[in-house]
Amino acid sequence: MNKTASLSEEMLELVNTVQRLAAEDQERILRIVSLLSVVPSAAQRETQRMLKALVDGNPRSMFDCVHGVDEVIEYLENCMFAKRVTRHDRFYSRPVSRQQN
């Protein structure tokens, strides 16, 4: 099986899994996916590491799992905000004083 077909099957499996979740959990997953599309690749890799650590940590309760996912969302939102601030700073230049003219 080629790589594209494998990816398509994984995406279909993910969609089917998410579909069976409660609405609030679906929103969390969709928020992560949405944020991943706008953050830098370094943040994407860190998100993968965070999610893997969450799964490997075998959360003891639903609260632990939700808390871990919320931490991932917070991390991604902070990365997105930092990216916007940095982008804005590139266009900012100090005003020229009247004395220089």
Secondary structure as GFF3:
##gff-version 3
##sequence-region A 1 101
A	DSSP	alpha_helix	3	19	.	.	.	ID=ss1
A	DSSP	alpha_helix	23	36	.	.	.	ID=ss2
A	DSSP	alpha_helix	41	56	.	.	.	ID=ss3
A	DSSP	alpha_helix	62	91	.	.	.	ID=ss4
A	DSSP	three_ten_helix	98	100	.	.	.	ID=ss5
###
